[in-house]
Amino acid sequence: MKKILVIGGNGQLGNCIRKIASDFENQYEFTFTDSQTLDITNRDQINDFFYDLKPDFCINASAYTAVDLAEKEEEKAFAVNAEGVGNLAEACADYKTVLIHVSTDYVFDGETNLDYSEDDFTNPIGVYGKSKLTGEELALENNPKTIILRTSWLYSEFNKNFVKTMLNLFSQKDELGIVADQFGQPTNANDLAEAIMTIIEKPNKIFGVFHFSNYPETTWFEFAKKIAEFSKSSVKLNALTTDQYPTPAKRPKRSTMSLDKIEKIYNIEPKHWENSLEDCVNILSQ
Ligand SMILES: NC(=O)c1ccc[n+]([C@@H]2O[C@H](COP(=O)([O-])OP(=O)(O)OC[C@H]3O[C@@H](n4cnc5c(N)ncnc54)[C@H](OP(=O)(O)O)[C@@H]3O)[C@@H](O)[C@H]2O)c1
């Protein structure tokens, strides 16, 4: 039976993969790790783990994801998102393991009106994006069998994310201001987990960089409005400009990614973000 190692098993994406793993139990043996059992910044630990398991696939769902804190903790962000990914990719190359690594729309500066394609110029504007971009480069350099999935605005019923923060705030406040001049594509991590399994199941893999998200683009403000609608909240939402809501890390103004490549090569059709959001809000409202 083919073996899949899922690193970052306690994160949003890791939990979503865990949720569907039983659907594949006849084809794949899954091993989930967290930062205690396998710290990707520890090369020896990775080598020992790969020597014992010899995985056919490694899904890297782990990352340093604190975008604002990264501005102060640059070394930590790079240790996990860059060097850690490089370590993993080296181990994958040693064992001919396919590495499926997740990256971000924050590798782009957001200063264009066109949707970003996989080959477009990257120019991250914050530490998190820079560390993720270096991780992409090391993953591709160190292992020829690497697939990078750049995703955006990830949320799920697990862990911390925008949807859960909004639902929490809606229950405490009557009125909220939300940024309305940043554009991107929300992504339900359950959809990303399914896309990863679709890629794993494909016999002839094309390696390289792919974009995956829900579609079409929206703003944080419109996203929040839909969360309120689906959760039947009566909160009043006010549109803010980025200048009215300063954060330690700058965010791209418009990081909308083209999804054509993954659709063409892996036959993965993007889902409308409103439908995927409604599924998540329903789960969280149960
Ligand atoms: N969240 C977003 O909005 C967003 C947007 C675009 C792209 N992405 C990317 O999508 C991927 C999944 O994100 P997510 O939101 O699911 O992440 P998450 O919920 O923040 O989970 C990340 C996991 O990484 C693990 N981790 C951190 N440092 C580690 C280390 N040194 N060794 C091993 N594991 C470590 C943590 O494990 P422990 O809990 O065990 O400490 C944590 O569970 C990441 O690559 C992220 O960069 C996320």
The ligand as an SDF file (V2000), in Angstrom:
LIG
                    3D

 48 52  0  0  0  0  0  0  0  0999 V2000
   -4.1540   30.3540    6.6230 N   0  0  0  0  0  0  0  0  0  0  0  0
   -4.2040   31.0390    5.4780 C   0  0  0  0  0  0  0  0  0  0  0  0
   -4.9820   32.0080    5.3080 O   0  0  0  0  0  0  0  0  0  0  0  0
   -3.3220   30.6300    4.3280 C   0  0  0  0  0  0  0  0  0  0  0  0
   -3.3820   31.3610    3.1390 C   0  0  0  0  0  0  0  0  0  0  0  0
   -2.5690   30.9640    2.0630 C   0  0  0  0  0  0  0  0  0  0  0  0
   -1.7250   29.8820    2.2170 C   0  0  0  0  0  0  0  0  0  0  0  0
   -1.6610   29.2090    3.3910 N   0  0  0  0  0  0  0  0  0  0  0  0
   -0.7430   28.0600    3.5000 C   0  0  0  0  0  0  0  0  0  0  0  0
   -1.5300   26.9030    3.6310 O   0  0  0  0  0  0  0  0  0  0  0  0
   -0.8260   25.9210    4.4000 C   0  0  0  0  0  0  0  0  0  0  0  0
   -1.7140   25.3920    5.4910 C   0  0  0  0  0  0  0  0  0  0  0  0
   -2.0490   26.4790    6.3430 O   0  0  0  0  0  0  0  0  0  0  0  0
   -2.9970   26.3020    7.6100 P   0  0  0  0  0  0  0  0  0  0  0  0
   -3.8220   27.5280    7.7160 O   0  0  0  0  0  0  0  0  0  0  0  0
   -3.6440   24.9420    7.5670 O   0  0  0  0  0  0  0  0  0  0  0  0
   -1.8980   26.3290    8.7610 O   0  0  0  0  0  0  0  0  0  0  0  0
   -2.1320   26.2740   10.3420 P   0  0  0  0  0  0  0  0  0  0  0  0
   -3.5320   25.9530   10.6870 O   0  0  0  0  0  0  0  0  0  0  0  0
   -1.5030   27.5100   10.9070 O   0  0  0  0  0  0  0  0  0  0  0  0
   -1.2500   25.0150   10.7400 O   0  0  0  0  0  0  0  0  0  0  0  0
    0.1090   25.0030   10.5270 C   0  0  0  0  0  0  0  0  0  0  0  0
    0.6780   23.8160   11.2640 C   0  0  0  0  0  0  0  0  0  0  0  0
    2.0870   23.8540   11.0430 O   0  0  0  0  0  0  0  0  0  0  0  0
    2.6790   23.1830   12.1190 C   0  0  0  0  0  0  0  0  0  0  0  0
    4.0610   23.6110   12.2970 N   0  0  0  0  0  0  0  0  0  0  0  0
    4.5250   24.8450   12.5960 C   0  0  0  0  0  0  0  0  0  0  0  0
    5.8640   24.8100   12.7160 N   0  0  0  0  0  0  0  0  0  0  0  0
    6.2480   23.5300   12.4820 C   0  0  0  0  0  0  0  0  0  0  0  0
    7.4970   22.8530   12.4780 C   0  0  0  0  0  0  0  0  0  0  0  0
    8.6390   23.4880   12.7390 N   0  0  0  0  0  0  0  0  0  0  0  0
    7.5160   21.5200   12.1890 N   0  0  0  0  0  0  0  0  0  0  0  0
    6.3610   20.8600   11.9300 C   0  0  0  0  0  0  0  0  0  0  0  0
    5.1480   21.4380   11.9460 N   0  0  0  0  0  0  0  0  0  0  0  0
    5.0970   22.7560   12.2150 C   0  0  0  0  0  0  0  0  0  0  0  0
    1.8550   23.5350   13.3330 C   0  0  0  0  0  0  0  0  0  0  0  0
    1.9040   22.3660   14.1150 O   0  0  0  0  0  0  0  0  0  0  0  0
    1.5800   22.2960   15.7040 P   0  0  0  0  0  0  0  0  0  0  0  0
    0.1530   22.7540   15.8200 O   0  0  0  0  0  0  0  0  0  0  0  0
    1.7700   20.8580   16.0040 O   0  0  0  0  0  0  0  0  0  0  0  0
    2.5470   23.2230   16.3930 O   0  0  0  0  0  0  0  0  0  0  0  0
    0.4700   23.8300   12.7730 C   0  0  0  0  0  0  0  0  0  0  0  0
   -0.4780   22.8640   13.1300 O   0  0  0  0  0  0  0  0  0  0  0  0
    0.4460   26.6150    4.8680 C   0  0  0  0  0  0  0  0  0  0  0  0
    1.4970   26.2910    4.0050 O   0  0  0  0  0  0  0  0  0  0  0  0
    0.1370   28.0930    4.7310 C   0  0  0  0  0  0  0  0  0  0  0  0
    1.3000   28.8640    4.5280 O   0  0  0  0  0  0  0  0  0  0  0  0
   -2.4510   29.5480    4.4360 C   0  0  0  0  0  0  0  0  0  0  0  0
  1  2  1  0
  2  3  2  0
  2  4  1  0
  4  5  1  0
  4 48  2  0
  5  6  2  0
  6  7  1  0
  7  8  2  0
  8  9  1  0
  8 48  1  0
  9 10  1  0
  9 46  1  0
 10 11  1  0
 11 12  1  0
 11 44  1  0
 12 13  1  0
 13 14  1  0
 14 15  2  0
 14 16  1  0
 14 17  1  0
 17 18  1  0
 18 19  2  0
 18 20  1  0
 18 21  1  0
 21 22  1  0
 22 23  1  0
 23 24  1  0
 23 42  1  0
 24 25  1  0
 25 26  1  0
 25 36  1  0
 26 27  1  0
 26 35  1  0
 27 28  2  0
 28 29  1  0
 29 30  1  0
 29 35  2  0
 30 31  1  0
 30 32  2  0
 32 33  1  0
 33 34  2  0
 34 35  1  0
 36 37  1  0
 36 42  1  0
 37 38  1  0
 38 39  2  0
 38 40  1  0
 38 41  1  0
 42 43  1  0
 44 45  1  0
 44 46  1  0
 46 47  1  0
M  CHG  2   8   1  16  -1
M  END
$$$$
